[in-house]
Amino acid sequence: LLPFFWFYLFEMSGSPTAERILPSLFQSVTLRTAGFNTVDLSRMSGGGQGLMILWMLVGGSPGSTAGGMKTTTIAVLLLTAWAVFRRQEEVACFGRRIGADTVRNTVAVLMMYYLLFFTGGMAISIVEGLPLLTCLFETASALGTVGLTLGITSRIGLFSRGILIALMFLGRVGGLTLIYAAQSVKKSACSTLPLEKLTVG
């Protein structure tokens, strides 16, 4: 609902009310993975483009054709933060406990996606001399396998296109698949390391 109200109230405020509802609804849904656009995205404000980047990175739900980090990943992160604020030992939801492995995988997926997202966007911005927000929009679209563009894809060089191709492949394969592929065979620990308490935040 947040993208819908943003598009309706801010990005399309100059159009009649009846002509704003369907385009706002369509653009808020297509950010998940569809890749269609009925308005000129390059004319949107920086805030609108930033919101679209966030939604493209989140993506859809597991089991669907949508890309991105998946809605369950964000849900586990929010539940983990809530558990920390409430000083709870375990992360729980709807009367069920969420395992520590799931929490670790969630953090790993988040870090991997944002590292690829920012690194790819900054590389394209440096090589092509384009605004960073525009390049981040393209990398978020590629990583989330959405397909939206601000119109720079046809003007960038071979190196930058290679980055987008790689991000599309990594986004389609999925974060957990890459993490599991990079891991070696798990070995049983014969000993436990001493506990180190660190100050964070």
C-alpha positions as a Markdown table, in Angstrom:
| # | Residue | x | y | z |
|---|---|---|---|---|
| 1 | Leu | 0.0 | 0.0 | 0.0 |
| 2 | Leu | 2.9 | 2.4 | 0.7 |
| 3 | Pro | 4.0 | 2.6 | -3.0 |
| 4 | Phe | 0.4 | 3.0 | -4.1 |
| 5 | Phe | -0.3 | 6.0 | -1.8 |
| 6 | Trp | 3.1 | 7.5 | -2.7 |
| 7 | Phe | 2.5 | 7.4 | -6.4 |
| 8 | Tyr | -1.1 | 8.5 | -6.0 |
| 9 | Leu | -0.4 | 11.5 | -3.7 |
| 10 | Phe | 3.0 | 12.7 | -4.9 |
| 11 | Glu | 4.1 | 11.4 | -8.3 |
| 12 | Met | 0.7 | 11.7 | -10.1 |
| 13 | Ser | -0.8 | 14.6 | -8.2 |
| 14 | Gly | -1.1 | 16.7 | -11.4 |
| 15 | Ser | -3.6 | 14.3 | -13.0 |
| 16 | Pro | -7.3 | 13.9 | -12.3 |
| 17 | Thr | -8.3 | 11.6 | -9.5 |
| 18 | Ala | -9.8 | 9.0 | -11.7 |
| 19 | Glu | -6.7 | 8.8 | -13.9 |
| 20 | Arg | -4.4 | 8.3 | -10.9 |
| 21 | Ile | -5.9 | 5.2 | -9.3 |
| 22 | Leu | -5.1 | 2.5 | -11.8 |
| 23 | Pro | -1.6 | 3.7 | -12.8 |
| 24 | Ser | -0.7 | 4.0 | -9.1 |
| 25 | Leu | -2.0 | 0.6 | -8.3 |
| 26 | Phe | -0.3 | -1.0 | -11.4 |
| 27 | Gln | 3.1 | 0.6 | -10.7 |
| 28 | Ser | 3.0 | -0.5 | -7.0 |
| 29 | Val | 2.4 | -4.1 | -8.0 |
| 30 | Thr | 4.7 | -4.3 | -11.0 |
| 31 | Leu | 7.7 | -3.5 | -8.8 |
| 32 | Arg | 7.7 | -7.1 | -7.5 |
| 33 | Thr | 8.8 | -8.7 | -10.8 |
| 34 | Ala | 6.5 | -7.9 | -13.7 |
| 35 | Gly | 8.7 | -5.2 | -15.3 |
| 36 | Phe | 6.0 | -3.3 | -17.1 |
| 37 | Asn | 5.5 | 0.5 | -16.7 |
| 38 | Thr | 2.7 | 2.7 | -17.8 |
| 39 | Val | 4.4 | 6.0 | -16.8 |
| 40 | Asp | 7.7 | 7.6 | -17.5 |
| 41 | Leu | 9.8 | 6.5 | -14.6 |
| 42 | Ser | 12.6 | 8.9 | -15.4 |
| 43 | Arg | 10.3 | 11.8 | -14.6 |
| 44 | Met | 9.6 | 10.6 | -11.1 |
| 45 | Ser | 11.1 | 12.3 | -8.1 |
| 46 | Gly | 14.2 | 11.0 | -6.3 |
| 47 | Gly | 12.0 | 9.9 | -3.4 |
| 48 | Gly | 9.7 | 7.9 | -5.7 |
| 49 | Gln | 12.7 | 6.3 | -7.4 |
| 50 | Gly | 14.2 | 5.4 | -4.0 |
| 51 | Leu | 11.0 | 3.8 | -2.9 |
| 52 | Met | 10.9 | 1.8 | -6.1 |
| 53 | Ile | 14.4 | 0.6 | -5.5 |
| 54 | Leu | 13.5 | -0.6 | -2.0 |
| 55 | Trp | 10.5 | -2.5 | -3.3 |
| 56 | Met | 12.4 | -4.1 | -6.2 |
| 57 | Leu | 15.1 | -5.3 | -3.7 |
| 58 | Val | 12.4 | -6.8 | -1.4 |
| 59 | Gly | 10.7 | -8.7 | -4.3 |
| 60 | Gly | 7.9 | -11.2 | -3.8 |
| 61 | Ser | 7.3 | -14.3 | -1.7 |
| 62 | Pro | 9.1 | -17.6 | -1.8 |
| 63 | Gly | 7.7 | -20.1 | -4.3 |
| 64 | Ser | 6.7 | -17.4 | -6.7 |
| 65 | Thr | 8.5 | -16.2 | -9.9 |
| 66 | Ala | 9.4 | -12.9 | -8.2 |
| 67 | Gly | 13.0 | -12.1 | -7.5 |
| 68 | Gly | 14.5 | -10.0 | -4.7 |
| 69 | Met | 15.3 | -10.9 | -1.2 |
| 70 | Lys | 11.8 | -12.2 | -0.6 |
| 71 | Thr | 9.2 | -10.9 | 1.9 |
| 72 | Thr | 9.9 | -13.6 | 4.4 |
| 73 | Thr | 13.5 | -12.5 | 4.6 |
| 74 | Ile | 12.4 | -9.0 | 5.6 |
| 75 | Ala | 9.9 | -10.4 | 8.0 |
| 76 | Val | 12.5 | -12.4 | 9.8 |
| 77 | Leu | 14.8 | -9.4 | 10.0 |
| 78 | Leu | 12.0 | -7.3 | 11.6 |
| 79 | Leu | 11.1 | -10.1 | 14.0 |
| 80 | Thr | 14.7 | -10.4 | 15.0 |
| 81 | Ala | 15.0 | -6.7 | 15.7 |
| 82 | Trp | 11.7 | -6.8 | 17.7 |
| 83 | Ala | 13.1 | -9.7 | 19.8 |
| 84 | Val | 16.3 | -7.7 | 20.5 |
| 85 | Phe | 14.3 | -4.6 | 21.6 |
| 86 | Arg | 12.2 | -6.8 | 23.9 |
| 87 | Arg | 15.2 | -8.6 | 25.2 |
| 88 | Gln | 13.9 | -12.0 | 24.2 |
| 89 | Glu | 16.2 | -15.0 | 23.9 |
| 90 | Glu | 14.5 | -16.4 | 20.8 |
| 91 | Val | 12.8 | -15.0 | 17.7 |
| 92 | Ala | 9.2 | -16.1 | 17.5 |
| 93 | Cys | 6.1 | -15.5 | 15.3 |
| 94 | Phe | 2.5 | -16.8 | 15.6 |
| 95 | Gly | 3.5 | -19.1 | 18.5 |
| 96 | Arg | 6.4 | -20.7 | 16.6 |
| 97 | Arg | 10.1 | -20.3 | 17.2 |
| 98 | Ile | 12.4 | -19.3 | 14.3 |
| 99 | Gly | 15.7 | -21.2 | 14.3 |
| 100 | Ala | 19.1 | -19.6 | 14.6 |
| 101 | Asp | 20.1 | -21.0 | 11.2 |
| 102 | Thr | 17.2 | -19.2 | 9.6 |
| 103 | Val | 18.2 | -15.9 | 11.2 |
| 104 | Arg | 21.8 | -16.3 | 10.1 |
| 105 | Asn | 20.8 | -17.1 | 6.6 |
| 106 | Thr | 18.5 | -14.1 | 6.5 |
| 107 | Val | 21.4 | -11.8 | 7.6 |
| 108 | Ala | 23.7 | -13.4 | 5.0 |
| 109 | Val | 21.1 | -12.9 | 2.2 |
| 110 | Leu | 20.6 | -9.3 | 3.2 |
| 111 | Met | 24.3 | -8.5 | 3.2 |
| 112 | Met | 24.9 | -10.3 | -0.1 |
| 113 | Tyr | 22.1 | -8.4 | -1.9 |
| 114 | Tyr | 23.0 | -5.0 | -0.6 |
| 115 | Leu | 26.7 | -5.6 | -1.3 |
| 116 | Leu | 26.0 | -6.6 | -4.9 |
| 117 | Phe | 23.4 | -3.8 | -5.2 |
| 118 | Phe | 25.7 | -1.0 | -4.0 |
| 119 | Thr | 28.9 | -2.3 | -5.6 |
| 120 | Gly | 27.3 | -2.8 | -9.0 |
| 121 | Gly | 25.6 | 0.7 | -8.9 |
| 122 | Met | 28.8 | 2.5 | -7.9 |
| 123 | Ala | 30.8 | 0.7 | -10.6 |
| 124 | Ile | 28.4 | 1.6 | -13.3 |
| 125 | Ser | 28.2 | 5.2 | -12.0 |
| 126 | Ile | 32.0 | 5.6 | -12.0 |
| 127 | Val | 32.5 | 4.0 | -15.5 |
| 128 | Glu | 29.6 | 5.7 | -17.2 |
| 129 | Gly | 29.7 | 9.0 | -15.4 |
| 130 | Leu | 26.0 | 8.8 | -14.6 |
| 131 | Pro | 24.1 | 9.8 | -11.4 |
| 132 | Leu | 24.4 | 7.2 | -8.6 |
| 133 | Leu | 20.6 | 7.0 | -8.0 |
| 134 | Thr | 20.0 | 6.2 | -11.6 |
| 135 | Cys | 22.6 | 3.4 | -11.6 |
| 136 | Leu | 21.3 | 2.0 | -8.3 |
| 137 | Phe | 17.8 | 1.9 | -9.9 |
| 138 | Glu | 19.2 | -0.2 | -12.8 |
| 139 | Thr | 21.1 | -2.6 | -10.5 |
| 140 | Ala | 18.1 | -3.0 | -8.2 |
| 141 | Ser | 15.9 | -3.8 | -11.2 |
| 142 | Ala | 18.5 | -6.4 | -12.5 |
| 143 | Leu | 19.1 | -8.0 | -9.1 |
| 144 | Gly | 15.4 | -8.2 | -8.4 |
| 145 | Thr | 14.8 | -9.6 | -12.0 |
| 146 | Val | 12.1 | -6.8 | -12.4 |
| 147 | Gly | 13.1 | -5.4 | -15.8 |
| 148 | Leu | 12.3 | -1.7 | -15.2 |
| 149 | Thr | 14.7 | 0.9 | -16.4 |
| 150 | Leu | 15.2 | 4.7 | -16.4 |
| 151 | Gly | 16.3 | 4.6 | -20.0 |
| 152 | Ile | 20.1 | 4.3 | -19.7 |
| 153 | Thr | 20.5 | 0.6 | -20.5 |
| 154 | Ser | 20.8 | 1.2 | -24.2 |
| 155 | Arg | 23.4 | 3.9 | -23.7 |
| 156 | Ile | 25.8 | 2.2 | -21.3 |
| 157 | Gly | 29.0 | 0.3 | -22.4 |
| 158 | Leu | 29.7 | -3.4 | -22.6 |
| 159 | Phe | 31.3 | -3.5 | -19.1 |
| 160 | Ser | 28.2 | -2.0 | -17.4 |
| 161 | Arg | 25.9 | -4.3 | -19.3 |
| 162 | Gly | 28.0 | -7.2 | -18.2 |
| 163 | Ile | 27.4 | -6.1 | -14.6 |
| 164 | Leu | 23.7 | -6.0 | -15.1 |
| 165 | Ile | 23.7 | -9.4 | -16.8 |
| 166 | Ala | 25.6 | -10.9 | -13.8 |
| 167 | Leu | 23.2 | -9.3 | -11.3 |
| 168 | Met | 20.2 | -10.7 | -13.2 |
| 169 | Phe | 21.7 | -14.1 | -13.1 |
| 170 | Leu | 22.6 | -13.9 | -9.4 |
| 171 | Gly | 19.1 | -12.5 | -8.6 |
| 172 | Arg | 17.4 | -15.3 | -10.5 |
| 173 | Val | 19.5 | -18.1 | -8.9 |
| 174 | Gly | 18.7 | -16.8 | -5.4 |
| 175 | Gly | 20.7 | -15.8 | -2.4 |
| 176 | Leu | 20.5 | -19.0 | -0.4 |
| 177 | Thr | 21.5 | -21.1 | -3.4 |
| 178 | Leu | 24.7 | -19.0 | -3.8 |
| 179 | Ile | 25.4 | -19.3 | 0.0 |
| 180 | Tyr | 25.0 | -23.0 | 0.0 |
| 181 | Ala | 27.1 | -23.4 | -3.1 |
| 182 | Ala | 29.9 | -21.4 | -1.5 |
| 183 | Gln | 29.9 | -23.5 | 1.7 |
| 184 | Ser | 32.1 | -26.5 | 2.1 |
| 185 | Val | 30.9 | -29.7 | 3.7 |
| 186 | Lys | 30.0 | -29.0 | 7.3 |
| 187 | Lys | 32.4 | -30.6 | 9.7 |
| 188 | Ser | 31.5 | -31.6 | 13.3 |
| 189 | Ala | 33.1 | -29.3 | 15.8 |
| 190 | Cys | 35.3 | -31.2 | 18.3 |
| 191 | Ser | 35.7 | -28.1 | 20.6 |
| 192 | Thr | 34.0 | -24.9 | 21.4 |
| 193 | Leu | 35.8 | -21.5 | 21.1 |
| 194 | Pro | 35.8 | -19.1 | 24.0 |
| 195 | Leu | 33.0 | -16.6 | 24.0 |
| 196 | Glu | 33.9 | -13.0 | 23.1 |
| 197 | Lys | 31.5 | -10.2 | 24.1 |
| 198 | Leu | 31.5 | -7.2 | 21.6 |
| 199 | Thr | 29.8 | -3.9 | 21.9 |
| 200 | Val | 27.7 | -3.1 | 18.8 |
| 201 | Gly | 25.6 | -0.2 | 17.9 |
